[in-house]
Amino acid sequence: MTETSQDLHNHLNALKQQVQSNQANDSMNTTVRALQTMLRHDNFRHEFAQQGGVETLVAALGKTTNFQLQYQIAFALWCLTFNGEISRKATAAGVIPALGDILSESTKEKVIRIILATFANILNKVDEREIKREAALQMVQCKTLKTLELIDAKKYDDPDLEEDVKFLSEELTLSVHDLSSYDEYYTEVRSGRLQWSPVHKSEKFWRENVQKFNEKQFEVVKILIKLLESSHDPIILCVAAHDIGEYARHYPRGKTVVEQYQGKAAVMRLLSAEDPNVRYHALLAVQKLMVHNWEYLGKTLDTDSNGEQVAAK
């Protein structure tokens, strides 16, 4: 590495560390403003991304409610997405959900404009069909289509914004046209943002799709177990425990697979969770992992009136 390259590396690393340090808004604004300027240049984008800068900005975005700082961080992310390689990794880095949360709540036109421009950049810069599809589905999961409808109805006097709204509406509508229930489920699991969407409690879904959980070396099962081990969100824990139990119930070797990846131990630990709903769904999952007569178990749970049962949420 040349002296100039080393200087660049050190400078960008120092800026990244300042973003990570949870400074006061004024100091953070100055730091991010410097990044906004530097990230207009592609060689700086690549170096910053190599140092984990994208993930750092995403984490910072989740910690602020200051709209000016939200705008500046989103602007820096927009600059980064002009690089095709960085755009391809945006789905894995959590860029879309982080921006999508702000988009759904923000009333500031410049914040809306820069987030939509970032989304458009990601879809324009990614050539690989599957990665582009996953990015579009993440946007759909963030309720971006609904937000686009609301923005379109307001008729902002901004040609660039109108163009992005039209482009994204067409792309996202196309992506959901042939969306299967498993595509919806897979995108939700990959995002790590589990919620009680209809597929989780659909017997038809589990019967038809449980074999797909074994694809890519049990990728979905591993993600669910990781969420059980690392998440602190009660809803995510409830849904993940429920899904592990349903996988074991519908796939003949499910119990063995779950145990192989320490899923049973992860569920067992949740039996002592503080949240009563988490304990309840963990208990159901443990029973599904241990009992073989599923029909008998279901009837027992439905008719047992001796113990207290917490309403599922």
Solvent accessible surface area in square Angstrom, and as a share of the most:
residue,aa,sasa,rsa
1,M,156,0.70
2,T,92,0.54
3,E,142,0.63
4,T,107,0.62
5,S,47,0.30
6,Q,70,0.31
7,D,80,0.41
8,L,35,0.17
9,H,54,0.24
10,N,76,0.39
11,H,90,0.40
12,L,0,0.00
13,N,44,0.22
14,A,40,0.31
15,L,10,0.05
16,K,29,0.12
17,Q,100,0.44
18,Q,75,0.33
19,V,3,0.02
20,Q,94,0.42
21,S,69,0.45
22,N,99,0.51
23,Q,51,0.23
24,A,76,0.59
25,N,68,0.35
26,D,113,0.59
27,S,52,0.34
28,M,12,0.05
29,N,22,0.11
30,T,84,0.49
31,T,6,0.03
32,V,0,0.00
33,R,126,0.46
34,A,37,0.29
35,L,0,0.00
36,Q,21,0.09
37,T,82,0.48
38,M,29,0.13
39,L,0,0.00
40,R,140,0.51
41,H,98,0.44
42,D,71,0.37
43,N,95,0.48
44,F,48,0.20
45,R,28,0.10
46,H,78,0.35
47,E,34,0.15
48,F,0,0.00
49,A,27,0.21
50,Q,123,0.55
51,Q,25,0.11
52,G,26,0.25
53,G,0,0.00
54,V,11,0.06
55,E,92,0.41
56,T,11,0.07
57,L,0,0.00
58,V,24,0.14
59,A,54,0.42
60,A,11,0.08
61,L,4,0.02
62,G,70,0.68
63,K,137,0.58
64,T,17,0.10
65,T,131,0.76
66,N,52,0.26
67,F,84,0.35
68,Q,61,0.27
69,L,5,0.03
70,Q,24,0.11
71,Y,39,0.15
72,Q,4,0.02
73,I,0,0.00
74,A,1,0.01
75,F,22,0.09
76,A,0,0.00
77,L,2,0.01
78,W,61,0.21
79,C,3,0.02
80,L,1,0.00
81,T,3,0.02
82,F,74,0.31
83,N,18,0.09
84,G,21,0.20
85,E,67,0.30
86,I,12,0.06
87,S,1,0.00
88,R,81,0.30
89,K,117,0.49
90,A,1,0.01
91,T,14,0.08
92,A,91,0.70
93,A,16,0.13
94,G,22,0.21
95,V,3,0.02
96,I,0,0.00
97,P,11,0.07
98,A,19,0.15
99,L,0,0.00
100,G,2,0.02
101,D,60,0.31
102,I,19,0.10
103,L,4,0.02
104,S,62,0.40
105,E,143,0.64
106,S,24,0.15
107,T,106,0.62
108,K,86,0.37
109,E,60,0.27
110,K,65,0.28
111,V,0,0.00
112,I,6,0.03
113,R,83,0.30
114,I,13,0.07
115,I,0,0.00
116,L,0,0.00
117,A,18,0.14
118,T,0,0.00
119,F,0,0.00
120,A,6,0.05
121,N,17,0.09
122,I,0,0.00
123,L,1,0.00
124,N,93,0.48
125,K,75,0.32
126,V,4,0.02
127,D,125,0.65
128,E,76,0.34
129,R,176,0.64
130,E,112,0.50
131,I,53,0.27
132,K,61,0.26
133,R,55,0.20
134,E,29,0.13
135,A,1,0.00
136,A,5,0.04
137,L,13,0.06
138,Q,5,0.02
139,M,0,0.00
140,V,33,0.19
141,Q,38,0.17
142,C,16,0.10
143,K,120,0.51
144,T,1,0.01
145,L,41,0.20
146,K,117,0.50
147,T,16,0.09
148,L,2,0.01
149,E,107,0.48
150,L,100,0.50
151,I,9,0.05
152,D,73,0.38
153,A,79,0.61
154,K,124,0.53
155,K,141,0.60
156,Y,38,0.14
157,D,147,0.76
158,D,19,0.10
159,P,105,0.66
160,D,98,0.51
161,L,2,0.01
162,E,96,0.43
163,E,118,0.53
164,D,26,0.14
165,V,10,0.05
166,K,134,0.57
167,F,49,0.21
168,L,0,0.00
169,S,34,0.22
170,E,101,0.45
171,E,43,0.19
172,L,0,0.00
173,T,75,0.44
174,L,131,0.65
175,S,12,0.08
176,V,43,0.25
177,H,144,0.64
178,D,112,0.58
179,L,53,0.26
180,S,52,0.34
181,S,50,0.32
182,Y,20,0.08
183,D,38,0.20
184,E,68,0.31
185,Y,0,0.00
186,Y,45,0.17
187,T,6,0.03
188,E,4,0.02
189,V,0,0.00
190,R,94,0.34
191,S,25,0.16
192,G,18,0.17
193,R,91,0.33
194,L,6,0.03
195,Q,75,0.33
196,W,60,0.21
197,S,18,0.12
198,P,113,0.71
199,V,11,0.06
200,H,0,0.00
201,K,117,0.49
202,S,38,0.25
203,E,79,0.35
204,K,120,0.51
205,F,6,0.03
206,W,1,0.00
207,R,155,0.57
208,E,106,0.48
209,N,10,0.05
210,V,9,0.05
211,Q,113,0.50
212,K,74,0.31
213,F,0,0.00
214,N,31,0.16
215,E,97,0.43
216,K,143,0.61
217,Q,143,0.63
218,F,41,0.17
219,E,31,0.14
220,V,2,0.01
221,V,0,0.00
222,K,76,0.32
223,I,37,0.19
224,L,0,0.00
225,I,6,0.03
226,K,135,0.57
227,L,23,0.12
228,L,8,0.04
229,E,95,0.43
230,S,63,0.41
231,S,21,0.14
232,H,173,0.77
233,D,59,0.31
234,P,59,0.37
235,I,88,0.45
236,I,25,0.13
237,L,15,0.08
238,C,4,0.03
239,V,0,0.00
240,A,0,0.00
241,A,1,0.01
242,H,22,0.10
243,D,0,0.00
244,I,0,0.00
245,G,0,0.00
246,E,9,0.04
247,Y,0,0.00
248,A,7,0.05
249,R,65,0.24
250,H,40,0.18
251,Y,27,0.10
252,P,121,0.76
253,R,121,0.44
254,G,0,0.00
255,K,66,0.28
256,T,75,0.44
257,V,0,0.00
258,V,0,0.00
259,E,72,0.32
260,Q,103,0.46
261,Y,57,0.22
262,Q,109,0.49
263,G,0,0.00
264,K,49,0.21
265,A,45,0.35
266,A,1,0.01
267,V,0,0.00
268,M,84,0.38
269,R,140,0.51
270,L,20,0.10
271,L,62,0.31
272,S,96,0.62
273,A,23,0.17
274,E,168,0.75
275,D,42,0.22
276,P,57,0.36
277,N,17,0.09
278,V,2,0.01
279,R,98,0.36
280,Y,36,0.14
281,H,6,0.03
282,A,0,0.00
283,L,86,0.43
284,L,22,0.11
285,A,1,0.00
286,V,11,0.06
287,Q,50,0.22
288,K,21,0.09
289,L,1,0.01
290,M,106,0.47
291,V,50,0.29
292,H,141,0.63
293,N,90,0.46
294,W,64,0.23
295,E,134,0.60
296,Y,140,0.53
297,L,15,0.08
298,G,30,0.29
299,K,135,0.57
300,T,54,0.31
301,L,52,0.26
302,D,124,0.64
303,T,106,0.62
304,D,76,0.40
305,S,100,0.65
306,N,149,0.77
307,G,46,0.45
308,E,179,0.80
309,Q,112,0.50
310,V,53,0.30
311,A,72,0.56
312,A,50,0.39
313,K,149,0.63
